[in-house]
Amino acid sequence: MIVSNATPLIAFAKINQLFFLQKIVRNLVISTAVAREISTYPVGKSGFIDLQQETWINVRSLASDQQVNLLLPILDRGEAETIALGLEEQAKLVLIDELSCRKVAQALNLNISGAVGILILAKQVGEIAAVKPLIEAMRHQGIYYNPRFIEAVLRQVGEG
């Protein structure tokens, strides 16, 4: 099972590549808070995701709010629910882009990746020839990535 926070989904939606994300991950699970966050995007605006149409994205409620309540002082509700759902479901992968949330997830021994990690995987398995154009498209759509991080990624995949 793969659990996702909102930002990786929105990053792919903003560049009209949700189908590509689906091809790589097949199915995703998101928490109810992430579903609410995604549903706040205006219909037709870049980044909008129609969860009714995207049947490969499943919304799941948490069995308990205990973990969420522990995480809320340092994370927002969507991030806290994403981590808690990853723990509850013993997810094989949790998609998170925000650095502070990634650090918390790592401290809790969750296996994490993000939108850029999915692009790296896609290149490794031959689904795409280059990650740079998709990263640049995401950045052009307002998705922020630290420039040093992007430089390191591009070097790692032989594009830097």
RARACOR-V610869 format. One record per pair of residues at least 24 apart in sequence whose C-alpha atoms are under 10 Angstrom apart, sorted by the first residue. I is the first residue (numbers start at 1). GAP is how many residues later the second one is. Records with the same first field share a line. If there is no record, write none. Layout:
BEGIN
I: GAP / GAP
END
This chain:
BEGIN
1: 24 / 25 / 26 / 27 / 28 / 85 / 88 / 89 / 90 / 91 / 92 / 93
2: 24 / 25 / 26 / 27 / 28 / 84 / 87 / 88 / 89 / 90 / 91 / 92 / 93 / 109 / 110
3: 24 / 25 / 26 / 27 / 28 / 54 / 55 / 56 / 57 / 79 / 80 / 82 / 83 / 84 / 86 / 87 / 88 / 89 / 90 / 91 / 92 / 93 / 109
4: 24 / 25 / 26 / 27 / 30 / 53 / 74 / 75 / 77 / 78 / 79 / 81 / 82 / 87 / 89 / 90 / 91 / 92 / 93 / 108 / 109 / 110
5: 24 / 25 / 26 / 28 / 29 / 30 / 32 / 33 / 73 / 74 / 75 / 76 / 77 / 78 / 89 / 90 / 91 / 92 / 93 / 96 / 109
6: 24 / 25 / 27 / 28 / 29 / 30 / 31 / 32 / 72 / 73 / 76 / 89 / 90 / 91
7: 27 / 30 / 31 / 40 / 71 / 72 / 88 / 89 / 90 / 91 / 107 / 108 / 136
8: 87 / 88 / 89 / 90 / 105 / 106 / 107 / 108 / 109 / 110 / 135
9: 25 / 29 / 38 / 39 / 40 / 48 / 86 / 87 / 88 / 105 / 106
10: 28 / 31 / 36 / 37 / 38 / 39 / 105 / 128 / 133
11: 35 / 36 / 86 / 103 / 104 / 105 / 123 / 124 / 126 / 127 / 128 / 130 / 131 / 132 / 133
12: 34 / 35 / 37 / 103 / 122 / 123 / 125 / 126 / 131
13: 32 / 33 / 34 / 35 / 36 / 125
14: 31 / 32 / 33 / 34 / 35 / 123 / 124 / 125 / 126 / 127 / 128 / 129
15: 31 / 32 / 119 / 120 / 121 / 122 / 123 / 124 / 125 / 126
16: 30 / 31 / 32 / 33 / 121 / 122
17: 117
18: 29 / 31 / 36
19: 35 / 37
20: 98 / 99 / 102 / 107 / 108
21: 94 / 97 / 98 / 101
22: 32 / 34 / 35
23: 99 / 104
24: 94 / 95 / 97 / 98 / 101 / 103
25: 31 / 68 / 93 / 97
26: 30 / 31
27: 27 / 28 / 29 / 30 / 31
28: 27 / 28 / 29 / 30 / 31 / 65 / 66 / 67
29: 27 / 28 / 29 / 30 / 31 / 32 / 53 / 56 / 57 / 60 / 62 / 65
30: 27 / 28 / 29 / 30 / 31 / 48 / 51 / 52 / 55 / 56 / 64 / 65
31: 27 / 28 / 29 / 30 / 31 / 46 / 47 / 48 / 49 / 50 / 51 / 52 / 53 / 54 / 55
32: 26 / 27 / 28 / 29 / 30 / 45 / 46 / 49 / 50
33: 26 / 27 / 28 / 43 / 44 / 45 / 46 / 47 / 48 / 49
34: 25 / 26 / 43 / 44 / 45 / 46 / 47 / 48
35: 24 / 25 / 43
36: 42
37: 40 / 41
38: 40
46: 95
47: 94
60: 25
61: 24
62: 24 / 26 / 27
63: 25 / 26
64: 24
71: 30 / 33
74: 26 / 27 / 30
75: 25 / 26 / 29
76: 25
79: 25 / 26
80: 24 / 25
83: 25 / 27 / 29
84: 24
86: 24 / 25 / 26
97: 46 / 47 / 48
98: 46 / 47
99: 46 / 47
116: 29 / 33 / 34 / 37
117: 36
120: 33 / 34 / 36 / 37
121: 36
123: 34
124: 33
130: 24 / 27 / 28 / 29
131: 26 / 27 / 28
132: 25 / 27 / 28
END
